[in-house]
Amino acid sequence: MNLTDIRQLVHFRAPMVSRQRRVLANTYNVAEYRAAARRALPRGIFDFMDGGAEDEVTLRRNRAVFDSWALMPSWGPVTGPDTTTTILGRTTALPLTLTPTGATRLFHPEGELAVARAAAAARVPYGLAGLSTVSMEAVADQYPDCDRWFNLGLSSDRGYLAAKLERCAAAGYRALLVNVDIRALGARERDQRNGFTAPPALTLSSLLGLAARPGWWVSFLRAEGIRFPNLEPSHSDDPMLTPSMWQQILGHSDSSKGWGDLEALRAAWPGKIILKGCVNPGDIVRAASIGLDAVQLSNHGGRQLDHMLSPLDVLQESRQQVGDGIELIVDSGIRRGSDIVTALALGADACSIGRAYLYGLAAAGSPGVSRVIEILAEELRRTMTLVGVSSIAELKERGSEVVREIKRGYP
């Protein structure tokens, strides 16, 4: 083999000065974006994003449960495949949503606006957190074509509820996500060690961790101060980062809300309502009975109750009990396109990601979020092709033919 032959086989790429470009060019899956995010963020900030409750058994189980299911391809022609579907009555490019995440500007200066940009480009729904650091109006103004959902906290104060619903409607949010898994705050011991408490009490190691990531803190200091504008009236200019606000962000809980508050919300809101945080089939049946439109099966990404069931543990039973009477969305642990195939085969209508897109955001901004979505889409299409299904509808219809549970002790 001569030099000319070698040159045809080997292509040298010019060095990339931009860290963002290097990450985008050389990062090939969600796990690698997690590693890139870890390199970009101070340890305390990364742990706030990545950590779970107590011993993090739930956090690990959310991934391990996917390993208990195996895909079973069938031979035959495949066209496409077509990944489009409908979620809450609207066509989406993928059976995927971006779930709400609070305080997103801690991970990148653009925060929620960067995520909304990627969601609009990918044509998938984006749930904006009530604790977002960008107002619902700003997201709506800049990305009017984005399918916007809003994460609303329950309230027995009818005046407060009416004002918040009016604000959501005026800003064009077509669906509400209601969390029901925060009756108490999970014991996130990584955060406690790092001083992410209410109010914050940063440790020496946390401060050293900040100093070790100058790229993060320089960008953070150059950006506007962190605010939580969706917690107050849209006209408020009061500073938001107060000790009492930190208490609400990191330490507030309310166990007094019940089904009556959900029924009142259903009566007051003409749009779609998704109940988020259930892994109890009985709760899912009741959500359907009071007219909610969807349930997001979730254990809050392992951040609340440790030793908790994973959504995949109860997905088949939930689908059997509610039939087609309500849409089921699955989050917690989605890291591969094959995970989406497994969840849809077991009865889900769609999947949702949170940490996965935050890894992309922290590592490479909005292009990083877009690239994470693209990776999952590529993996989804490839897995569908190899399994032998041509569309999301076919995958859901033939679900029991596509996956098999691997029992303990299976040879």
Residue pairs with C-beta under 8 A, 6 or more apart in sequence:
13 25
16 22
16 25
19 215
20 364
20 365
20 367
20 368
23 33
23 36
23 363
23 364
23 368
24 364
24 367
24 368
24 371
27 33
27 36
27 363
27 364
27 371
28 375
29 335
29 336
29 375
30 335
30 336
30 356
30 359
30 372
30 375
30 376
31 335
33 356
33 359
33 360
33 363
33 368
33 371
33 372
34 50
34 355
34 359
36 359
36 362
36 363
36 364
37 46
37 49
37 107
37 358
37 359
37 360
37 361
37 362
37 363
38 46
38 50
39 363
40 213
40 215
40 216
40 362
40 363
41 49
41 107
41 213
41 216
41 362
42 206
42 209
42 210
42 212
42 213
42 216
42 217
43 194
43 205
43 206
43 209
44 191
44 194
44 195
44 196
44 202
44 206
44 209
44 210
45 106
45 107
45 216
46 362
47 190
47 191
47 194
47 196
48 103
48 106
48 188
48 190
48 191
48 194
48 196
49 106
49 107
49 355
49 358
49 359
49 362
50 190
50 355
51 59
51 188
51 189
51 190
51 191
51 303
52 58
52 59
52 186
52 188
52 301
52 302
52 303
52 306
53 59
53 186
53 187
53 188
53 189
53 302
53 303
53 304
53 305
53 306
54 186
54 187
54 189
54 306
55 306
56 302
56 306
57 302
57 306
57 307
58 299
58 302
58 305
58 306
58 307
58 308
58 310
59 301
59 302
59 303
60 302
61 302
61 310
62 299
62 301
62 302
62 310
62 332
62 333
63 333
63 335
65 310
65 312
65 313
65 333
66 312
66 333
66 336
66 338
66 339
66 342
67 406
68 405
68 406
69 312
69 342
69 346
69 403
69 404
69 405
69 406
70 403
70 404
70 405
70 406
71 338
71 341
71 342
71 383
71 386
71 387
71 402
71 403
72 387
72 401
72 402
72 403
72 404
73 386
73 387
73 388
74 387
74 388
74 401
75 388
76 388
78 384
78 385
78 388
78 389
78 390
79 390
80 381
80 384
80 390
80 391
81 381
81 384
81 385
81 389
81 390
81 391
82 390
82 391
82 392
83 93
83 94
83 95
83 377
83 380
83 381
83 384
83 392
84 91
84 92
84 93
84 94
84 392
85 91
85 92
85 94
85 95
85 349
85 350
85 392
85 393
86 92
87 95
87 97
87 125
87 327
87 329
87 349
87 350
88 125
88 174
88 175
88 272
88 274
88 293
88 294
88 327
89 272
90 125
90 147
90 174
92 123
92 124
92 125
92 147
92 350
93 122
93 123
93 124
93 377
94 122
94 123
94 124
94 373
94 376
94 377
94 380
95 340
95 344
95 348
95 349
95 350
95 351
95 380
95 392
96 124
96 340
96 350
96 351
96 352
96 353
96 373
96 376
96 377
97 124
97 125
97 126
97 127
97 149
97 329
97 350
97 351
97 352
97 353
98 115
98 118
98 119
98 124
98 125
98 126
98 127
98 352
98 353
98 354
98 357
99 127
99 177
99 276
99 296
99 298
99 331
99 352
99 353
99 354
100 127
100 128
100 129
100 130
100 132
100 149
100 151
100 177
100 354
101 129
101 354
101 358
102 129
102 130
102 131
102 132
102 249
103 131
103 132
103 133
103 226
103 228
103 249
104 111
104 112
104 115
104 129
104 132
104 133
104 134
104 358
104 361
105 111
105 112
105 133
105 134
105 223
105 226
106 133
106 220
106 226
107 358
107 361
107 362
108 114
108 219
108 361
108 362
108 365
109 219
109 220
109 222
109 223
110 365
110 366
111 132
111 133
111 134
112 128
112 129
112 132
112 133
112 134
112 139
113 134
113 138
113 139
113 142
113 143
113 366
114 361
114 365
114 366
114 369
115 126
115 357
115 361
115 366
115 369
116 126
116 128
116 139
116 142
116 143
116 146
116 148
117 142
117 143
117 366
117 369
118 357
118 366
118 367
118 369
118 370
118 373
119 125
119 126
119 143
119 146
119 147
119 369
119 373
120 126
120 143
120 145
120 146
121 370
122 370
122 373
122 374
122 377
123 147
124 147
124 373
125 147
125 148
125 149
125 175
126 139
126 146
126 147
126 148
126 149
127 149
127 150
127 151
127 175
127 177
127 352
128 134
128 136
128 139
128 148
128 149
128 150
128 151
128 173
128 230
129 151
129 230
130 150
130 151
130 152
130 153
130 230
130 231
131 151
131 228
131 230
131 231
131 249
132 139
132 228
132 229
132 230
133 226
133 227
133 228
133 229
134 229
135 229
135 230
135 234
136 148
136 150
136 167
136 168
136 171
136 173
136 230
137 171
137 234
138 229
139 146
139 148
139 171
140 148
140 171
140 172
140 173
144 172
147 174
148 171
148 172
148 173
148 174
149 173
149 174
149 175
149 176
149 177
149 272
149 274
150 168
150 173
150 175
150 176
150 177
150 230
151 176
151 177
151 178
151 179
151 276
152 164
152 165
152 168
152 176
152 177
152 178
152 265
153 178
153 179
153 254
154 178
154 180
154 254
154 257
154 261
154 262
154 265
155 161
155 164
155 257
155 261
156 256
156 257
156 261
158 264
161 264
161 265
161 268
162 268
163 233
165 268
165 269
167 233
167 234
168 176
169 271
173 271
174 271
174 272
175 271
175 272
175 273
175 274
175 293
176 265
176 269
176 271
176 272
176 273
176 274
177 274
177 276
177 296
178 262
178 265
178 273
178 274
178 275
178 276
179 276
179 277
179 300
180 257
180 275
180 276
180 277
180 278
180 283
181 276
181 277
181 278
181 298
181 299
181 300
181 304
181 305
182 253
182 254
182 277
182 300
182 304
183 253
183 254
183 255
184 253
184 255
185 250
185 251
185 252
185 253
185 304
186 300
186 303
186 304
186 305
186 306
187 306
188 196
188 303
191 197
191 250
193 203
194 202
194 203
194 205
194 206
194 209
195 201
195 202
195 203
195 206
196 250
197 250
197 251
198 246
198 247
198 249
198 250
198 251
198 252
199 243
199 246
199 247
200 246
200 250
210 216
210 217
211 217
225 239
225 241
226 240
226 241
227 239
227 240
227 241
228 240
228 241
228 245
228 249
229 236
229 240
231 240
231 245
231 248
232 238
232 240
259 286
259 290
262 273
262 275
262 287
262 290
262 292
263 290
265 273
266 273
266 290
266 291
266 292
272 293
272 294
273 292
273 293
273 294
274 292
274 293
274 294
274 295
274 296
274 329
275 283
275 284
275 287
275 292
275 294
275 295
275 296
276 295
276 296
276 298
277 296
277 298
277 299
277 300
277 304
278 284
278 287
278 295
278 296
278 297
278 298
279 297
279 298
279 299
279 308
279 309
279 310
279 311
279 313
279 314
280 314
281 314
281 317
281 318
281 321
281 322
283 295
284 295
284 297
284 318
284 321
284 322
284 326
284 328
285 321
285 322
287 295
287 326
288 295
288 322
288 325
288 326
292 326
293 326
293 327
294 326
294 327
294 328
294 329
294 349
295 318
295 326
295 327
295 328
295 329
296 329
296 330
296 331
296 352
297 311
297 314
297 315
297 318
297 328
297 329
297 330
297 331
297 332
297 348
298 311
298 330
298 331
298 332
298 352
299 305
299 308
299 309
299 310
299 311
299 332
300 332
301 331
301 332
301 333
301 354
301 355
302 308
302 332
310 332
310 333
311 330
311 331
311 332
311 343
312 330
312 333
312 342
312 343
312 346
315 328
315 330
315 343
315 346
315 347
315 348
316 346
316 347
318 328
318 347
319 328
319 346
319 347
319 348
320 347
322 328
327 349
327 350
328 347
328 348
328 349
329 348
329 349
329 350
329 351
329 352
330 343
330 348
330 350
330 351
330 352
331 351
331 352
331 353
331 354
333 339
334 340
334 343
334 351
334 352
334 353
334 356
334 376
335 356
336 376
336 379
337 375
337 376
337 377
337 378
337 379
337 380
337 381
337 382
337 383
338 379
338 380
338 383
339 351
340 351
340 376
340 380
341 380
341 383
341 384
341 387
341 395
341 402
342 403
343 351
344 350
344 351
344 392
344 395
344 396
344 399
345 395
345 396
345 398
345 399
345 400
345 402
345 403
346 399
346 403
347 396
347 399
349 396
353 372
353 376
356 372
356 376
357 369
357 372
357 373
359 368
359 372
360 368
360 369
360 370
360 371
360 372
361 368
361 369
362 368
364 371
384 390
384 395
387 395
387 402
389 395
389 398
389 402
395 402
